[in-house]
């Protein structure tokens, strides 16, 4: 008696067409669950009930996919600044809201923080940060560099916080050998305090820089005996 061969598995037909937004949203769900390393175009296609090759009509590669997901998350950034708030408060609110966004998608953000093109000039965070620095009185030519340094500092702090390094470093006693213990699993309160302390230090440093900047036209004495130096721009 002739037996029939089993039919090959078929991909379930989608009820709605694929879109870039839908692809990025599905990829973000997978990243939030399993991390960036576990994401593949095949897994994403299964999540979307689509043929893997159909994804390439919308995103040419996994790298392009991750950039799109990162942009999708970046434009979600929102901060509500009280009208007339001083620039110090605006910067603190920006950093705090950015931290909240990072904690909503920690696996994606740790990956994205390592990418040099993570921050884009047309994104809400960068626009709000440069506006706050302008309100602080930072000279216009120095705003991009100052914003870049603040971004680097905040991203470095958040990276260490998300990967657990900040908590571990905070529990090290001066001069004592590392015990290898990770400490309590819930370090949220300590991390909140550490982040606020870091922001206070950054804001205080910028305040000091702004109030101590000398007149650009005034020469500064060079104690090395090689003449005079003008104040740095």
HELIX and SHEET records of a PDB file:
HELIX    1   1 UNK A   20  UNK A   34  1                                  15    
HELIX    2   2 UNK A   41  UNK A   48  1                                   8    
HELIX    3   3 UNK A   52  UNK A   55  1                                   4    
HELIX    4   4 UNK A   62  UNK A   74  1                                  13    
HELIX    5   5 UNK A   87  UNK A  104  1                                  18    
HELIX    6   6 UNK A  106  UNK A  113  1                                   8    
HELIX    7   7 UNK A  124  UNK A  136  1                                  13    
HELIX    8   8 UNK A  140  UNK A  162  1                                  23    
HELIX    9   9 UNK A  165  UNK A  170  1                                   6    
HELIX   10  10 UNK A  188  UNK A  212  1                                  25    
SHEET    1   A 2 UNK A 219  UNK A 221  0                                        
SHEET    2   A 2 UNK A 228  UNK A 230 -1                                        
END                                                                             
